[in-house]
C-alpha cells in the first residue's frame, strides 16, 4: 500500500476557482512514483478534453484514498464537503428505491476538486442531466476475452468502423486505458436506454456476422470464446458506466483512456498513453473528440436491424440489472 505521507496542503488556481489540494505528495502510483499533485496536474493539462467528456453527465467516481494499491471506492453520491459551486445531477435507482446526487462536471475545477477527494477514474453516464433517461451517446465497447490479443481487438475495430461508415455514423475511438477499445457515437436523445441497448445489440450482431472468428455477442462469459472480442452492447444499459476519454485508470503504469484517430487504431499500443505522455500529446493534437457533438446519428436504422433480427428468431439479451 502507498505511504500515506502528510505534506502541506496547496492551493491550485483553476480558472476562477481556487481548489485546495491536501497531501499533494502522497504517492498514488508507486510504480512510477506519481503523486496526487501529479494526478491533478495531468487533469489540468487535458482540461478541455476531460470536461468535454464529462460535461453535464452524472458521473460515478472511482476513488483510491490510499493510492491505487489500497482500497477502491465506487462513489455514486457526491462526496461530502463539496464547495457550493460543484454541481450535481439527481438520478434514481428504481430497483433499489434509492436516489443519488452524482457529480455533474460543468467546469474543470470540479474535476480537480474530485481529485482532491482521491478520485482517479471518472465514469460518466451516457445521458445528460437535462434528460437523464434519454442517452445521447451510444458506446461500443470492444472487450477482449482472457486469451484474446490486442491485434484481434484492432481487427474488430476495423470491422466496426466499416459498419459505422455504411450506416452514416461517425465513430470516435479511444483506448479503454486497459486491454480494449471504445468507440463513441453521438446520437439524438430521442430514445430510452432500452432502445439504445437494443440498437447497440443489433450493431454488435452485424459486426459478429462479418467477423465471426474474432467477435462475439454471446451474453454469458462462461459460454464465450476466450480468444474473441465481446462487442459489449450492455454498456448502453441504464446506469452502466465506463471510463471517460482522458480518464486515468487505476493501473500501476498510470495509463489513460486516450482518444485516437481511426488512422492510429491499426498500430496503436495502449501502454503508450499515460499521465506522463498524454499532456504533450494533448498540447500537440488538442481534443481528438472535440467534434463529437457536431456528428449526431439517428439510431432508427439500427432499430430496424433489431426488428429484422428478432423476426428471424434472434433472442433478446437478458435484461441487465439496474
C-alpha positions in Angstrom: 0.0 0.0 0.0 1.2 3.5 -0.8 2.6 5.5 2.1 0.1 8.0 3.5 2.5 10.9 3.6 1.4 14.2 5.2 2.6 17.1 3.1 1.3 20.7 3.5 -1.8 21.5 1.5 -1.5 23.7 -1.5 -4.0 25.8 -3.5 -4.4 25.3 -7.2 -5.9 28.1 -9.3 -8.3 26.5 -11.8 -10.0 29.2 -13.9 -11.7 31.5 -11.4 -11.7 28.9 -8.6 -9.1 28.1 -6.0 -9.1 24.4 -5.2 -7.3 23.1 -2.1 -5.2 20.0 -2.5 -4.3 18.3 0.7 -1.3 15.8 0.9 -0.1 16.7 -2.6 3.0 14.5 -2.2 1.0 11.3 -1.4 2.1 8.7 -3.9 -0.9 7.3 -5.8 1.1 5.2 -8.4 4.1 3.5 -6.7 5.5 2.0 -9.9 6.3 5.5 -11.3 6.2 7.5 -8.1 3.3 9.6 -9.3 1.7 11.7 -6.7 -1.7 13.3 -6.0 -0.3 16.5 -7.4 0.9 14.8 -10.5 -2.6 13.4 -11.0 -4.1 16.9 -10.6 -1.6 18.4 -13.0 -2.4 15.8 -15.5 -6.1 16.6 -15.5 -5.2 20.3 -15.7 -3.1 19.6 -18.8 -6.0 17.9 -20.6 -8.7 20.2 -19.2 -10.8 20.9 -22.3 -10.8 17.2 -23.1 -11.9 15.8 -19.8 -14.5 18.5 -19.4 -15.9 17.8 -22.9 -16.1 14.1 -22.0 -17.9 14.7 -18.7 -19.9 17.8 -19.3 -23.4 17.7 -17.8 -23.3 13.9 -17.3 -24.0 12.2 -14.0 -20.6 10.8 -13.0 -19.5 7.9 -10.8 -16.1 8.3 -9.2 -13.5 5.6 -8.6 -11.6 6.8 -5.6 -8.4 5.5 -4.2 -7.9 7.2 -0.8 -4.6 5.4 -0.1 -3.4 5.2 -3.8 -4.1 2.5 -6.3 -2.7 -0.3 -4.2 -5.2 0.5 -1.5 -9.0 0.1 -1.3 -11.0 1.2 -4.3 -14.2 3.1 -3.6 -17.1 3.3 -6.1 -18.7 6.6 -5.3 -22.1 7.4 -6.8 -23.1 10.1 -4.4 -21.2 13.3 -4.3 -18.6 13.1 -1.5 -19.3 15.2 1.5 -17.8 18.6 1.9 -18.1 19.8 -1.7 -18.0 23.5 -2.3 -21.3 25.1 -3.3 -20.1 25.6 -6.9 -19.7 21.9 -7.5 -22.8 20.8 -9.4 -24.7 17.6 -9.3 -27.3 15.5 -11.3 -30.1 13.8 -9.5 -30.6 10.1 -10.5 -32.8 7.3 -9.3 -32.3 3.6 -8.9 -35.9 2.2 -9.1 -34.9 -1.4 -8.4 -33.5 -0.4 -5.0 -35.9 2.6 -4.4 -32.9 4.9 -4.0 -31.7 8.2 -5.4 -28.3 9.9 -5.6 -26.9 13.3 -6.4 -23.9 12.5 -8.5 -21.1 14.8 -9.6 -22.0 16.7 -12.7 -19.0 18.4 -14.2 -19.6 21.8 -15.8 -16.0 23.2 -15.3 -12.5 21.9 -14.8 -12.4 23.0 -11.2 -15.0 20.3 -10.4 -12.6 17.7 -11.8 -9.7 18.9 -9.7 -11.9 19.0 -6.6 -12.7 15.3 -7.3 -9.0 14.6 -7.4 -8.7 16.3 -4.0 -11.3 13.7 -2.9 -8.9 11.0 -4.1 -10.7 10.3 -7.4 -8.5 8.7 -10.1 -11.2 7.5 -12.6 -14.2 9.3 -13.9 -17.1 7.1 -15.2 -19.9 9.2 -16.7 -23.4 8.1 -17.8 -24.2 8.2 -21.5 -27.0 10.6 -20.9 -27.0 14.2 -19.6 -28.8 15.7 -16.6 -31.3 17.7 -18.8 -32.9 14.3 -19.5 -31.1 11.5 -17.7 -33.4 8.8 -19.1 -32.6 9.5 -22.8 -29.0 8.8 -23.8 -27.2 11.0 -26.3 -24.2 8.7 -26.5 -24.0 5.2 -28.0 -21.0 3.3 -26.7 -19.3 0.4 -28.5 -17.1 -1.5 -26.1 -14.6 -3.9 -27.6 -13.8 -6.1 -24.7 -11.1 -8.9 -25.3 -11.5 -12.3 -23.8 -8.9 -13.7 -21.5 -6.9 -15.3 -24.3 -7.6 -12.6 -26.9 -4.6 -10.5 -28.1 -4.9 -6.8 -28.9 -4.3 -7.4 -32.6 -7.7 -9.1 -32.7 -9.3 -6.1 -30.9 -7.8 -3.9 -33.6 -9.2 -6.1 -36.4 -12.7 -6.0 -34.9 -12.4 -2.2 -34.5 -11.8 -2.0 -38.3 -14.9 -4.0 -39.0 -16.9 -1.7 -36.6 -15.6 1.3 -38.5 -16.7 -0.3 -41.8 -20.2 -0.8 -40.5 -20.4 2.7 -39.0 -19.3 4.2 -42.3 -22.0 2.2 -44.1 -24.8 3.5 -41.9 -23.5 7.0 -41.9 -22.5 7.2 -38.3 -19.3 8.9 -37.1 -17.4 6.9 -34.6 -14.9 8.4 -32.1 -12.4 5.7 -31.0 -10.3 5.7 -27.8 -8.3 3.2 -25.8 -10.0 2.0 -22.7 -6.9 2.5 -20.6 -6.8 -1.2 -20.1 -6.9 -4.0 -22.8 -9.6 -3.0 -25.2 -11.0 -0.2 -27.3 -14.1 2.0 -27.1 -15.9 3.8 -29.9 -18.4 6.5 -29.1 -21.2 7.8 -31.4 -23.2 10.9 -30.6 -26.9 10.2 -31.0 -30.1 12.3 -30.8 -31.6 11.9 -27.3 -34.9 10.6 -28.7 -34.9 7.1 -27.1 -34.7 5.5 -23.8 -32.0 3.1 -22.6 -33.8 0.0 -23.7 -34.0 1.1 -27.3 -30.3 2.3 -27.4 -29.2 -1.0 -25.9 -31.3 -2.9 -28.5 -29.8 -0.8 -31.3 -26.3 -1.5 -29.9 -27.0 -5.2 -29.9 -28.2 -5.1 -33.5 -24.9 -3.3 -34.4 -22.9 -5.8 -32.4 -24.5 -8.8 -34.2 -23.7 -7.2 -37.6 -20.0 -6.9 -36.6 -20.1 -10.5 -35.4 -21.6 -11.7 -38.7 -18.8 -10.1 -40.6 -16.0 -11.5 -38.4 -17.4 -14.5 -36.5 -13.9 -15.8 -35.8 -12.9 -12.6 -33.9 -16.1 -11.1 -32.5 -18.9 -12.4 -30.3 -22.1 -11.2 -28.8 -22.5 -14.2 -26.5 -24.1 -12.9 -23.3 -22.7 -15.3 -20.7 -18.9 -15.1 -20.1 -18.7 -18.8 -19.5 -20.1 -19.5 -22.9 -17.8 -17.1 -24.8 -14.8 -18.0 -26.9 -11.9 -16.6 -24.7 -9.9 -15.7 -27.8 -12.7 -13.5 -29.2 -13.7 -9.9 -28.6 -17.0 -9.4 -26.9 -18.8 -6.5 -28.5 -20.4 -5.3 -25.3 -23.7 -3.7 -26.1 -24.6 -3.8 -22.5 -22.5 -0.8 -21.7 -25.6 1.1 -23.0 -27.8 -0.1 -20.2 -29.1 2.4 -17.7 -26.5 3.3 -15.0 -23.8 1.3 -16.7 -20.7 3.5 -17.0 -17.2 3.2 -18.4 -14.1 5.3 -18.1 -14.3 8.6 -19.9 -12.0 9.8 -22.5 -8.9 11.2 -20.8 -9.7 9.4 -17.5 -6.7 8.0 -15.8 -7.1 4.3 -14.8 -6.2 2.7 -11.5 -3.3 0.7 -13.1 0.3 0.6 -12.0 1.6 2.4 -15.1 -0.9 5.3 -14.7 -2.5 4.5 -18.0 -5.0 6.8 -19.6 -8.1 6.2 -21.8 -6.8 8.1 -24.8 -8.8 9.4 -27.8 -7.4 8.2 -31.1 -7.8 8.9 -34.8 -9.0 6.0 -36.9 -5.7 6.0 -38.7 -3.9 5.3 -35.4 -6.1 2.3 -34.5 -4.3 -0.4 -36.5 -0.9 0.2 -34.9 -1.7 1.7 -31.5 -0.2 0.4 -28.3 -2.5 1.4 -25.3 0.5 1.3 -23.0 1.9 4.4 -24.7 -0.7 6.7 -23.1 0.0 7.6 -19.5 -0.2 10.7 -17.3 3.4 11.3 -18.3 2.9 11.1 -22.1 -0.6 12.5 -22.6 0.0 16.1 -21.7 2.4 16.6 -24.7 0.1 14.7 -27.0 -2.8 16.9 -26.0 -0.8 20.0 -26.4 0.1 18.9 -29.9 -3.2 17.5 -31.1 -5.8 19.0 -28.9 -9.0 17.1 -28.1 -9.5 14.5 -30.8 -13.1 14.1 -29.6 -13.8 17.9 -29.8 -16.2 17.5 -32.8 -18.3 14.7 -31.4 -21.3 17.0 -30.7 -21.5 18.0 -34.3 -21.9 14.5 -35.7 -25.3 13.3 -34.4 -26.6 10.0 -35.6 -30.2 8.7 -35.7 -30.4 5.1 -34.5 -33.6 4.3 -36.4 -31.7 2.1 -38.9 -30.3 0.0 -36.1 -33.7 -0.4 -34.5 -34.9 -1.7 -38.0 -32.0 -4.2 -37.8 -33.1 -5.2 -34.4 -36.7 -5.9 -35.7 -35.2 -7.9 -38.6 -33.1 -10.0 -36.3 -35.9 -10.6 -33.9 -38.2 -11.6 -36.7 -35.6 -14.1 -37.8 -35.6 -15.7 -34.4 -32.8 -13.8 -32.6 -33.4 -13.8 -28.9 -33.1 -10.5 -27.0 -30.3 -10.4 -24.4 -31.3 -10.9 -20.8 -32.3 -7.7 -19.1 -29.5 -6.0 -17.2 -29.6 -5.4 -13.5 -30.1 -1.8 -12.5 
